[in-house]
Amino acid sequence: MTTAKRDTYTPETLLTVAVRVFNERGYDGTSMEHLSKAAGISKSSIYHHVSGKEELLRRAVSRAIDGLFAVLDEPGATRGRPIERVEYVTRRTVEVLMAELPYVTLLLRVRGNTKTERWAMERRREFDQRVSDLLKAAAADGDLRSDMDIRLATRLLFGMVNSLVEWYRPQRDGEAERAQVTEAIVHLAFDGLRTHP
């Protein structure tokens, strides 16, 4: 039985298992023994591919971070009025979060107890700052309400987006549902933030 599992085992499947266990038990509450049992392979098999659980954490949060930062380089995030760009980034951030739900969930739960967690938190702050800068530019253009503090708006926007990890669970008709959730978030956020002629 172990041989069959070992035959189908890959670093990617190990990462999937590790993310699930980290999200269930917490990173600090997960041992290599927990990962070994969940993956159905020996600890030495895990060590053959990674140096330990922190490397698995780094790979997992990197996947989420890379997905988020890739959005900032897409044409919709780099061209046009700042309000259009920030709406695009918000829409795509929601899409990335839903597509990479376990990985983003893990990213949002790191607490800074390890070097990897501190790195991940710094990258999150950098992403948030880039979006905040877009909101500031949109406000300077007169496209956002002047009575809204941009720092507060940024926190509320990300609070709404990031709350998806707590309640969103993909259903059978995934793509239609994801589109509905995405549009609802963008509509709620930007109809409240935009100036109206």
Buried (B, 14 or more C-beta within 10 A) or exposed (E): EEEEEEEEBEEEEBBBBBBBBBBEBEBEEBEBEBBBEBBBBEBEBBEEBBEEBBBBBBBBBBBBBEBBBEBBEEEBBEEEEBBBBBBBBBBBBBBBBBEBBBBBBBBBBBEEEBEBBEBBBEBBEEBBEBBBBBBBBBBEEEBBEEEBEBEEBBEBBBEBBBEBBEEBEEEEEEEEBBBEBBEEBBEEBBEEBBBEE
